[in-house]
Amino acid sequence: MKTPFLGPAYRSRSPNLADQRLINLYPEIVETKTGKEVGAFYSCPGLVQVATVGAGPIQAMHAFEGQTLYVVSGNQVYALDTSLEARSVGSITVSTSPISIIDNGVQVAIFQNPNAYSIVGGDLAPIALPFTNPGIAVYQDGFGVVNEVGSINLWQSNSFDLTTWDPLNFDTADGSSDYIVALGELHRQIVVLKQDHAEFWINAGNPGFVFQRLDGVHLNVGCVAPGSLANLGENLLWLGRNADGNNIVHLLNGYEPRDMSTHALVREFNSYPTTTDAIGFAYQQERHLFYALTFPSGNATWVLDLTASQQLGVPCWHQRAGFSNGQFNRYAGQCAVNFAGQILVGDFASGNLYSLDLDNFQDNGQTRKWLRSWRALPKPTLRSTKYHWLAIDLETGIDVPDGANPQIVLRYSDDGGHNWSNERQTSAGLTGQTDLRVKFNRLGMSRRGPSDRIFELSGTDPFKVALLSAEFG
């Protein structure tokens, strides 16, 4: 009997209701509907170190004109060429606030409350702002625009000059009285995200401050964490809130935000000590659009696969995690950029830059653990069920290190995920064993009604993970 194997992570308040974990795996759907299965789970890309930039942590990265990558590592700013050779351009005074970087094709500007800096001709210099606490900056039509933290004020640079900010070139986002948290940019409009609301501003060609609020469009959705904003394809995503509650992930494509969270996910977010420190970044690999959201205080990273979400019709999340001392931890990467033909991520704890490699199955040479848990039956039954065997359909014998015999680990629960059996192991195939049948035998009998077994597969050995389906008998 086939089991309901494919799907996103969803662990309910009560595991008796839902206990589907998905860690370091993501689903891929066969669009033509002609595959052996609807889809499969693939291993998340490995982290391959390609450079070390300063002492770290890597706080922000910005690709400039496709030829230079600016990296903020610790309190140093570096310029990297397409060979990822780094040179220091100067130091900044760092804080715990998120960093935003913009450019106008000639100049680069870096903002981190309470400071701002420019890079012109390769030289780093402070920017004299007419206010003291810059927030998140965006660029549009030759102008830099940044919010003033703790206010409703928007400030604008001179035209095509990110180093000069006239003290008269400001306006107030006063459609509501709550403070501005961050600025986003979407479809040549500035999205002003406040604590509980959002406004849209457009270039109206006004004298002085050229932008004005777009009348008739006002959202009752704000932002929890300024560092959570990220553009992904034609979308803007962030961790939101309003006057009624918070910690909802919103996706904006037009003027109506979509809730991309789930009950299980919001419950998880709410369990963290704080969410105001959330960090978001986005990237595309192959055809998948990923939005990664890290909670430093919660030591956890969650990733939305927007492509799979659209195909499956439900928000499709998985966890991305490091693994050490037998525990899952937050993902190493905390910012990402597409540069020199690679997706690069920066390490939150060091100066390492990594390339995301789908053909690598470790994180910087360290052990990584993947895990999937799911219910054996679509619905519980009042009769006890005997499990003679569980067969896993997966790709075997491919991309196995020489001499290795990678193992898959199974355990199961018959009480809704509260208690688990001992672990069992079986081989995932030696090199060349492409027709190996991966099977676990003599798995006992579930208790009488309602019968509800949960299986959990995991592995730590490096090999190509492609999990298609599961069947028991």
C-alpha positions as CSV (number, residue, x, y, z in Angstrom):
1,M,0.0,0.0,0.0
2,K,1.4,3.4,-1.0
3,T,1.8,5.9,1.8
4,P,1.1,9.7,1.6
5,F,4.9,10.4,1.3
6,L,5.1,13.6,-0.7
7,G,4.3,17.0,0.9
8,P,5.6,20.0,2.9
9,A,6.6,20.3,6.5
10,Y,3.6,20.6,8.8
11,R,3.9,19.8,12.5
12,S,0.7,20.8,14.3
13,R,0.3,22.0,17.9
14,S,-0.7,18.4,18.6
15,P,1.4,15.8,16.7
16,N,-1.6,13.5,16.9
17,L,-3.1,15.7,14.3
18,A,-0.1,16.3,12.0
19,D,3.6,15.4,12.3
20,Q,5.2,15.9,9.0
21,R,8.8,17.1,9.2
22,L,11.0,18.0,6.2
23,I,14.6,18.9,6.9
24,N,17.2,19.6,4.3
25,L,15.0,18.1,1.6
26,Y,12.7,19.9,-0.9
27,P,10.0,18.5,-3.2
28,E,10.1,18.7,-7.0
29,I,7.0,18.1,-9.0
30,V,6.9,16.6,-12.5
31,E,5.0,19.4,-14.4
32,T,4.2,17.1,-17.4
33,K,2.5,14.6,-15.1
34,T,4.3,11.8,-16.9
35,G,6.8,10.8,-14.2
36,K,6.9,7.6,-12.2
37,E,5.5,9.5,-9.3
38,V,3.9,13.0,-8.9
39,G,7.3,14.2,-7.6
40,A,10.2,13.4,-5.4
41,F,12.3,14.8,-2.5
42,Y,15.8,16.0,-3.4
43,S,18.6,16.9,-1.1
44,C,19.0,20.6,-0.5
45,P,22.2,22.0,-2.1
46,G,25.5,21.6,-0.2
47,L,27.7,24.4,0.9
48,V,31.0,24.5,-1.0
49,Q,33.4,27.1,0.3
50,V,34.7,29.3,-2.5
51,A,36.3,32.2,-0.6
52,T,37.1,33.6,2.9
53,V,36.3,37.3,3.2
54,G,37.6,38.9,6.4
55,A,36.8,37.5,9.8
56,G,33.1,37.6,9.4
57,P,30.3,37.3,10.0
58,I,29.1,38.0,6.4
59,Q,26.4,40.6,7.1
60,A,25.4,41.7,3.5
61,M,26.4,41.3,-0.1
62,H,25.6,43.3,-3.2
63,A,26.4,42.6,-6.8
64,F,27.5,45.8,-8.7
65,E,27.3,45.9,-12.5
66,G,27.9,42.2,-12.7
67,Q,31.6,42.7,-12.2
68,T,32.1,43.5,-8.5
69,L,30.7,42.0,-5.4
70,Y,30.6,44.2,-2.3
71,V,30.7,42.2,0.9
72,V,30.3,43.5,4.5
73,S,32.3,41.1,6.7
74,G,32.4,42.1,10.4
75,N,33.3,45.8,10.3
76,Q,35.1,45.6,7.0
77,V,33.8,46.2,3.5
78,Y,35.4,44.2,0.7
79,A,35.2,44.4,-3.1
80,L,35.5,41.0,-4.9
81,D,36.1,40.5,-8.6
82,T,34.5,37.7,-10.7
83,S,37.3,35.4,-9.6
84,L,36.3,36.1,-6.0
85,E,39.6,37.8,-5.2
86,A,38.9,40.3,-2.3
87,R,40.4,43.6,-1.5
88,S,39.4,45.8,1.5
89,V,37.8,49.2,0.7
90,G,37.5,50.3,4.3
91,S,35.9,49.8,7.7
92,I,32.5,50.8,9.1
93,T,31.0,51.1,12.5
94,V,28.7,48.2,12.9
95,S,25.5,47.7,14.9
96,T,22.9,45.0,15.3
97,S,20.5,46.6,12.8
98,P,20.1,45.1,9.3
99,I,22.3,46.4,6.5
100,S,20.9,47.5,3.1
101,I,23.0,48.3,0.1
102,I,21.9,50.1,-3.1
103,D,23.6,51.5,-6.1
104,N,22.9,53.9,-9.0
105,G,25.3,52.3,-11.5
106,V,28.2,54.6,-10.5
107,Q,27.9,54.9,-6.7
108,V,27.2,52.3,-4.0
109,A,25.6,53.3,-0.6
110,I,25.5,51.2,2.5
111,F,23.1,51.9,5.4
112,Q,23.1,50.4,8.9
113,N,21.5,52.4,11.6
114,P,22.9,54.9,12.7
115,N,25.4,55.2,9.9
116,A,25.6,55.5,6.1
117,Y,28.6,55.1,3.7
118,S,29.3,55.5,0.0
119,I,31.7,53.7,-2.3
120,V,32.7,55.9,-5.2
121,G,35.6,54.9,-7.4
122,G,36.5,52.1,-5.0
123,D,36.8,54.4,-2.0
124,L,34.6,54.1,1.1
125,A,33.5,57.3,2.8
126,P,30.8,58.3,5.3
127,I,27.7,59.9,4.1
128,A,26.5,63.0,5.9
129,L,22.8,62.5,6.4
130,P,20.4,65.3,7.6
131,F,19.0,62.7,10.1
132,T,20.7,60.3,12.5
133,N,19.0,56.9,12.2
134,P,18.6,55.5,8.6
135,G,16.6,52.3,8.2
136,I,16.2,50.2,5.0
137,A,17.0,51.9,1.7
138,V,15.7,51.4,-1.9
139,Y,16.7,52.8,-5.2
140,Q,14.4,54.1,-7.9
141,D,14.6,56.5,-10.9
142,G,18.0,57.8,-9.9
143,F,17.1,58.4,-6.3
144,G,18.0,56.7,-3.1
145,V,15.2,56.6,-0.5
146,V,15.5,55.5,3.1
147,N,13.2,55.6,6.1
148,E,14.1,57.3,9.4
149,V,13.9,54.7,12.1
150,G,11.3,55.5,14.9
151,S,9.4,57.9,12.7
152,I,7.1,58.2,9.6
153,N,9.7,60.1,7.7
154,L,11.1,59.2,4.2
155,W,14.3,60.8,3.0
156,Q,15.5,61.1,-0.6
157,S,19.0,61.6,-2.1
158,N,19.8,64.0,-4.8
159,S,19.3,62.8,-8.4
160,F,21.9,60.3,-9.3
161,D,24.0,61.2,-6.3
162,L,23.8,58.8,-3.3
163,T,26.4,60.9,-1.4
164,T,24.2,64.0,-1.1
165,W,20.9,64.2,0.9
166,D,19.2,67.6,1.0
167,P,17.7,68.4,4.4
168,L,14.5,69.6,2.6
169,N,14.0,66.4,0.5
170,F,11.8,64.4,2.8
171,D,8.1,63.6,3.3
172,T,5.9,61.8,5.8
173,A,4.1,58.5,5.3
174,D,1.1,59.7,7.3
175,G,-1.7,57.5,5.9
176,S,-1.5,56.0,9.4
177,S,0.3,57.1,12.6
178,D,2.4,53.9,13.1
179,Y,6.2,54.1,12.4
180,I,7.9,52.9,9.3
181,V,9.7,49.6,9.8
182,A,11.2,49.0,6.3
183,L,11.1,49.9,2.6
184,G,10.7,47.5,-0.3
185,E,10.6,48.0,-4.0
186,L,8.2,46.2,-6.4
187,H,7.2,47.1,-10.0
188,R,8.8,50.5,-9.8
189,Q,6.8,51.4,-6.7
190,I,8.2,51.9,-3.2
191,V,6.4,49.7,-0.6
192,V,6.4,51.5,2.7
193,L,6.0,48.9,5.4
194,K,5.0,50.3,8.7
195,Q,4.3,48.5,12.0
196,D,0.7,47.6,11.2
197,H,0.0,49.1,7.7
198,A,1.6,49.5,4.3
199,E,1.6,52.3,1.7
200,F,2.7,52.6,-1.9
201,W,4.7,55.5,-3.2
202,I,5.4,56.4,-6.8
203,N,7.6,58.9,-8.7
204,A,5.1,61.8,-9.4
205,G,7.9,64.2,-10.5
206,N,7.2,66.6,-7.6
207,P,9.8,69.3,-7.0
208,G,12.1,68.4,-4.1
209,F,10.9,65.1,-2.8
210,V,9.7,63.6,-6.1
211,F,7.6,60.7,-4.7
212,Q,4.1,60.7,-3.4
213,R,1.7,58.3,-1.8
214,L,-0.5,56.3,-4.2
215,D,-4.0,57.2,-3.1
216,G,-6.6,54.5,-2.6
217,V,-4.2,51.8,-1.8
218,H,-3.5,51.1,1.8
219,L,-2.9,47.7,3.4
220,N,-3.7,46.7,6.9
221,V,-0.5,44.6,7.0
222,G,2.8,45.7,8.5
223,C,6.2,44.3,9.2
224,V,7.7,42.5,12.2
225,A,11.3,42.4,11.2
226,P,13.0,44.9,8.8
227,G,15.6,42.3,7.9
228,S,13.0,39.8,6.6
229,L,12.3,41.6,3.4
230,A,13.4,40.0,0.1
231,N,12.5,40.2,-3.5
232,L,11.8,36.9,-5.3
233,G,10.9,36.9,-9.0
234,E,8.0,39.3,-9.3
235,N,7.2,39.2,-5.6
236,L,8.1,40.8,-2.3
237,L,8.1,38.7,0.8
238,W,8.4,39.6,4.5
239,L,7.5,38.6,8.0
240,G,4.4,40.6,8.8
241,R,2.0,41.8,11.5
242,N,-1.0,44.0,12.0
243,A,-3.0,45.3,14.9
244,D,-4.6,41.9,15.4
245,G,-1.5,39.7,15.5
246,N,1.9,39.0,14.0
247,N,4.4,36.4,12.5
248,I,2.6,35.8,9.2
249,V,4.7,35.5,6.1
250,H,3.3,37.7,3.4
251,L,3.8,37.6,-0.4
252,L,3.0,40.7,-2.4
253,N,2.7,40.7,-6.2
254,G,0.1,43.4,-6.7
255,Y,-1.8,45.3,-4.1
256,E,-3.2,42.3,-2.1
257,P,-0.8,40.4,0.1
258,R,-1.1,36.6,0.2
259,D,-0.6,34.7,3.5
260,M,2.1,32.1,2.8
261,S,2.2,30.8,6.3
262,T,0.4,27.8,7.9
263,H,-1.0,27.2,11.4
264,A,1.9,24.9,12.2
265,L,4.5,27.5,11.0
266,V,3.1,30.4,12.9
267,R,2.9,28.3,16.0
268,E,6.6,27.5,15.5
269,F,7.5,31.2,15.0
270,N,5.6,32.2,18.1
271,S,7.6,29.7,20.2
272,Y,10.8,31.7,19.6
273,P,12.1,34.3,22.1
274,T,11.7,37.0,19.5
275,T,11.0,37.3,15.8
276,T,12.0,41.0,15.3
277,D,15.5,39.7,14.4
278,A,14.4,37.5,11.5
279,I,16.6,37.6,8.5
280,G,15.3,36.9,5.0
281,F,17.0,36.2,1.7
282,A,15.8,34.8,-1.6
283,Y,17.4,33.0,-4.6
284,Q,16.5,30.9,-7.7
285,Q,18.2,27.6,-8.4
286,E,17.2,25.7,-11.5
287,R,13.5,26.5,-11.7
288,H,12.8,26.7,-7.9
289,L,12.3,30.0,-6.2
290,F,13.3,29.9,-2.5
291,Y,12.7,32.4,0.3
292,A,14.8,31.6,3.4
293,L,13.8,33.0,6.8
294,T,16.3,32.6,9.7
295,F,15.4,33.3,13.3
296,P,18.7,33.8,15.2
297,S,17.0,33.8,18.6
298,G,15.1,30.6,17.7
299,N,18.2,28.9,16.2
300,A,16.1,27.9,13.1
301,T,15.8,28.5,9.4
302,W,12.6,27.9,7.4
303,V,12.5,28.0,3.6
304,L,9.5,28.6,1.4
305,D,9.7,26.9,-2.0
306,L,7.4,29.2,-4.0
307,T,7.6,27.0,-7.1
308,A,6.4,23.9,-5.3
309,S,3.8,25.9,-3.5
310,Q,2.2,27.0,-6.7
311,Q,2.3,23.5,-8.1
312,L,0.9,21.8,-5.0
313,G,-1.6,24.5,-4.1
314,V,-0.4,24.9,-0.5
315,P,2.5,26.8,1.1
316,C,5.4,24.4,0.8
317,W,8.0,24.9,3.5
318,H,11.0,22.9,4.7
319,Q,13.7,23.4,7.3
320,R,17.2,24.2,6.2
321,A,19.6,23.3,9.0
322,G,23.1,22.7,10.1
323,F,23.8,19.6,12.2
324,S,26.2,19.2,15.1
325,N,26.4,17.3,18.4
326,G,23.3,15.4,17.3
327,Q,21.2,18.6,17.0
328,F,19.7,20.6,14.2
329,N,20.7,24.3,14.2
330,R,20.1,27.4,12.1
331,Y,21.4,27.3,8.5
332,A,24.9,28.7,8.0
333,G,23.9,31.1,5.3
334,Q,22.2,34.4,6.2
335,C,22.5,36.4,2.9
336,A,22.6,35.4,-0.8
337,V,23.5,36.8,-4.1
338,N,23.7,35.7,-7.7
339,F,27.2,36.5,-8.9
340,A,29.7,35.2,-11.4
341,G,27.4,32.4,-12.4
342,Q,27.0,31.1,-8.9
343,I,24.5,31.4,-6.0
344,L,26.6,32.6,-3.2
345,V,25.7,32.7,0.5
346,G,27.5,34.3,3.4
347,D,28.2,32.6,6.7
348,F,26.6,34.0,9.9
349,A,29.5,32.9,12.0
350,S,32.6,33.4,9.9
351,G,34.0,35.1,6.8
352,N,33.2,32.1,4.5
353,L,31.4,32.5,1.2
354,Y,29.8,29.3,-0.1
355,S,28.4,28.3,-3.5
356,L,25.1,26.4,-3.4
357,D,25.9,23.1,-5.1
358,L,23.1,20.5,-5.8
359,D,25.7,17.9,-6.5
360,N,27.4,18.3,-3.1
361,F,25.9,16.5,-0.1
362,Q,27.7,18.2,2.8
363,D,28.0,21.6,4.3
364,N,31.5,22.8,4.0
365,G,32.7,19.3,4.3
366,Q,30.7,18.7,7.5
367,T,28.1,16.1,8.1
368,R,24.6,17.1,7.2
369,K,21.4,15.3,8.3
370,W,18.2,15.1,6.2
371,L,14.9,13.9,7.6
372,R,11.3,13.2,6.5
373,S,8.5,12.0,8.7
374,W,5.0,11.2,7.4
375,R,1.9,9.2,8.3
376,A,1.7,5.6,7.0
377,L,-2.1,5.8,6.3
378,P,-4.0,8.7,4.8
379,K,-6.5,8.3,7.6
380,P,-6.3,6.4,10.9
381,T,-8.3,3.1,11.1
382,L,-9.9,1.5,14.1
383,R,-8.3,-1.8,13.3
384,S,-4.7,-2.6,14.2
385,T,-2.4,-2.8,11.2
386,K,0.5,-5.2,10.7
387,Y,3.6,-3.8,9.0
388,H,5.5,-6.7,7.4
389,W,7.7,-4.4,5.5
390,L,8.3,-0.8,4.3
391,A,9.9,-0.3,0.9
392,I,11.4,3.1,-0.1
393,D,11.7,3.9,-3.8
394,L,14.8,6.0,-4.2
395,E,17.7,6.4,-6.6
396,T,20.5,4.1,-5.4
397,G,24.2,3.6,-6.3
398,I,24.7,7.0,-7.9
399,D,27.2,9.7,-6.6
400,V,28.3,7.4,-3.8
401,P,31.9,8.1,-2.5
402,D,34.3,5.3,-3.3
403,G,34.2,2.5,-0.8
404,A,31.2,4.0,1.1
405,N,28.1,2.1,2.0
406,P,25.6,4.9,2.9
407,Q,22.8,4.1,5.3
408,I,19.2,5.1,5.7
409,V,17.8,5.2,9.2
410,L,14.2,4.4,10.0
411,R,12.1,4.7,13.2
412,Y,8.4,4.9,13.8
413,S,5.8,6.0,16.3
414,D,2.3,4.4,17.0
415,D,1.1,7.1,19.3
416,G,1.1,10.3,17.2
417,G,4.8,11.0,17.4
418,H,5.1,11.1,21.2
419,N,7.2,8.0,21.5
420,W,9.4,6.3,19.0
421,S,10.9,2.9,18.2
422,N,14.5,2.1,18.2
423,E,16.4,3.1,15.0
424,R,16.9,0.6,12.2
425,Q,19.4,1.0,9.3
426,T,19.6,-0.3,5.8
427,S,21.9,0.3,2.9
428,A,21.1,3.0,0.3
429,G,23.4,1.2,-2.2
430,L,27.0,0.8,-3.1
431,T,28.4,2.5,-6.2
432,G,26.7,0.9,-9.2
433,Q,23.9,-0.8,-7.2
434,T,21.3,1.1,-9.2
435,D,18.6,-1.6,-8.9
436,L,18.8,-2.1,-5.2
437,R,15.5,-2.6,-3.4
438,V,15.6,-0.6,-0.1
439,K,13.4,-2.3,2.4
440,F,12.8,-2.6,6.1
441,N,11.2,-5.8,7.4
442,R,9.3,-6.9,10.5
443,L,8.0,-3.6,11.7
444,G,5.5,-4.9,14.1
445,M,1.8,-4.1,14.5
446,S,0.2,-0.8,15.4
447,R,-2.0,-0.6,18.5
448,R,-5.8,-1.0,18.3
449,G,-7.8,2.1,17.2
450,P,-7.4,4.5,16.1
451,S,-4.3,3.1,14.4
452,D,-2.0,5.9,13.4
453,R,1.6,5.0,12.6
454,I,4.2,7.7,11.7
455,F,7.4,6.7,9.8
456,E,10.6,8.8,10.0
457,L,13.5,8.4,7.5
458,S,16.8,10.2,7.9
459,G,20.4,10.0,6.9
460,T,23.8,11.6,7.5
461,D,26.0,9.8,4.9
462,P,26.9,11.8,1.8
463,F,25.2,10.4,-1.3
464,K,22.6,11.6,-3.9
465,V,19.3,11.7,-2.1
466,A,16.3,11.3,-4.4
467,L,13.3,9.9,-2.6
468,L,10.3,9.0,-4.8
469,S,7.8,7.1,-2.7
470,A,7.1,4.7,0.2
471,E,5.0,1.6,0.3
472,F,4.2,-1.0,3.0
473,G,2.7,-4.4,3.1
